Amino acid sequence: MHSRFIGVPVGETTVIHRLPALAKVTVSCVVILTSILLPIGWGVAFVGIAALLSLVVFVSRTSLWFLFRNIVIVEPFVIMVGLSTLFQPDGGMRFASIALKSTLSLVTILLLSSTTPFEELLEVLRMMRIPAAMISIIALMFRYIFVFIGESGRMRTARQSRSFTQRTARSWVVLASVLGQLFLRSTVRAERIYTAMCARGWRSQ
């Protein structure tokens, strides 16, 4: 389930997948920092970064649909941030710079997450001396997001079984109520899980 959710081909063992997680994280950070710091006028450098990412996509057999889907989800926020630069001097160039650099950075992060097991990424964070409490929060957020997805799936099934449609204004009121109930259920379940973990001696340190 986890592999399908984050776009990792089940049982995939390409060269990219077998690389040490620390090496992949290091290269990803270098690519992101280079993309951010390079002047927009250095077109050849950006073409080189794009070619490198394309090579990784090909070798790792990463789903193009997975990349496209996630880019489409995040790109509107990038565009909204970039629109504020259009009213400044050289606004067009600034907007292009933000869009290009953000897209390259996003693709890099997606490739890293889709070719590296989450547990190995957490281990790299420990090696980088990230506070244990922050690592625990990240781990719990990742693991229990699937509980959230499962709960939303059950509510969606129940809604569809009652012939729910989105054709009237009334249906949107019902949908808002369902989202509120989902939030409340998730909060209550998170409290129960946290209490159970503490009762079993769990500590973030």
N, C-alpha and C positions, 0 to 999 in steps of 0.2 A: 504493500500500500504506500509506504513512504517513498519508494523508488518511483512509482508511477506519479505520485503527487508532485515531486520536484523535477520530474522529467528525466530521470536516470534510466536508461534501458536496463531492464531486469537481466542480471547475469552478465552485464557488459564488462569485458576485461581488456580494453584497449591499452595502448602504451600510455596514453594520458591518464587513464584511470589508475594505472599501476605506479605512477610517479609518487614520491613521498609528498605527503600533505604540506609539509613545511616548505618544500621547493615550490609547489604550486601557489601557496599563499604569498611567498616572497615575490615570485614573478608577477602575480596578479597585482600586488601593491606597486611594483615598479611600473607596470603598464598603466595603471590608473594615475599614478603621480606624473608620469611622463605625458599622458594625455592632457592632464589638467594644466601643467606648467608650460607646455609648448605653445608658442604664439600661433594664432590661427593662420598666419601667413605661411607657415611651414607645411604646405600641403603634402609634400613628398613624405614627410615623417608620419602624417596621419594616414596616408595610403599604406605605408609600411605596417603601422599598427593594425589597420583593418585587414591587411593581408595575413598577418600573424594570427589574428583571431579567426579568420576564415580557415586557415590551416588547422587550427585546434578543433574547430567545429567538424571539419572533414575527418580528421584522424580519430577524434573521440566519438564520432557517429552521433553527435548530439542532434536531437530532433529540431529541425528548423521551425516547425509549428510551435514547439515549446518556447523557443527564443522569440518568435514573432508575437505569441500570445502575451508573454510577460512584458515585452517592450511596449506593446499597445496599451497595456494597463498603466504603466508608469509614465509613458511619454507625454500624456496630456498635462501632468503636473510640471514636467520640464518646460513644455511650451508656455504654460501660464506664467512661470517664473521668467522665461525669456521675453515674453511680451512686454514686460516692464522696461526692458532695455531699448525697445524700439523708439522711445521718445527721447533718447539720449543721443549725443553726437556719435556718428558711426553706429547707429542702432542696429542696422541690418547685419553688420559684421559681428557685433556683440551677440546678437541673437543666434547667428549661425555657429559662433564659437561655443555658446552654451549648449545648443542642441547637439552638435557633433561630439563634444567632449563628454557630455552626459550619456549619450548613446553608447559610445565606446566603453565607458566605465561600467555601464549597466550590463553590456554583453560580457565583459570580463568577469563580473560578479556572478552572472548566470552560469557561465562556463565553469567557474570554480565550484559553485554549489552543486552543479549537475554531474561533476566528475569526481567529487570527493565526498566520502561518507561523512555524515554530520559529526559522528563521534571523533573522527580524526581532526576535524576543524576545531572541536572543543579542546582536543589535546594540544593543538598548536597555540590556542589562546592561553592554556596553562603554561606552556613553554615561554610565552611572551610576558608572563607574570601579570596577566589580567586578574583583578580581584576575584576571589572565589565566589563571592556573592553574585557578581555580575554574570559569571559563567553559569552558575546555578539557575539564574533567572532566564538566560538564553536557552538553556537545555529544557527547562520546564515549559517555556513558551512554545518551543518546537514540538515537544512530545505531546502536549495537550491541545495543540491546534487541531489534531486529528479527532480528539474528543468533540471539539467544537464543530468540526465538519460533520461528524456522525450525527450529532444532535440536530444540526440544521437539516441534514438529509431526512431524518425521521419526521421533523416538522413539515418539510416540504411534501413528503409522501402523504401525511395526514391531511394537509391542505388540499392536495390534488384529489384525494379520495372524497372530499366534500365538494367536488366540482368547482374549485376555486378558479376564477378567471380574472384577467386584468383589463376588462373592457369598460368598467364603470368607475366613477370616482369613489364609490363605496368600497370597491375592491382594494384601492390604495390605502384606505383607512385600515382595512383588515390586515394588509401587508405590514403597515407600520406597527400595528398591535403585535403581530407575530414576531417582528424584529425585537420589540421590547421584551417579549416573553423569552426570546432566545438569549438576550443579554442577561436577564434575571436568572435564568436557569444556569447559564455559564458561570455567573458570579457565585451562586449558591454551591454549585459543584466544586468550584475552585476553593471555596472556604472549607468544604468537607474534606477535600483531598489534602489541603494544607494541615488541617487539624489531625487527620489520620497520620500524615507523615511525621508531624511533631510528636505524636503519641508513641511512635516507633523509634524515637530518638534521632530523627533527621536533623542535621545542622548544615548550614551552607558552608561552613569552614571545614 
